[in-house]
Amino acid sequence: MKEVPIKDKLNLTIEEAAAYSNIGINKLRELMNMPRCPFVIYIGRKRLIKRREFEKFIESQIEI
């Protein structure tokens, strides 16, 4: 199976998002626990980060 580059993925794991954004895993988990988090998608019990929405969220923040 061919590995897809992060820049081409729609959804990222927490580890991929941490590497992509240079934000720590613990901070990402904290952000994902926000009520109505705009960039989280639930697939059963698994949580993934919607890359485009995550990028928009990061761009709109002054501080995290």
Steps between C-alpha positions, in 0.01 A plus 500: 500500500637840397535757778321830436690820591347699787435799272271282287300341784153621592520375859799468729575297809609690810862399434485619138336829602770555764775447243316715242432795733788476749243498783543238769273197527376598847404850382321353198303266726405798716379691192310195374316478833348846452120488468398504133860494382483602131781276375426164664323214328393189689520162330358263757722553804787635291556875469668649196586858413351651186811658346339794319286601798803460728702732276218760507476469878876552544501798262221669697677468837736753652614264774446135583 
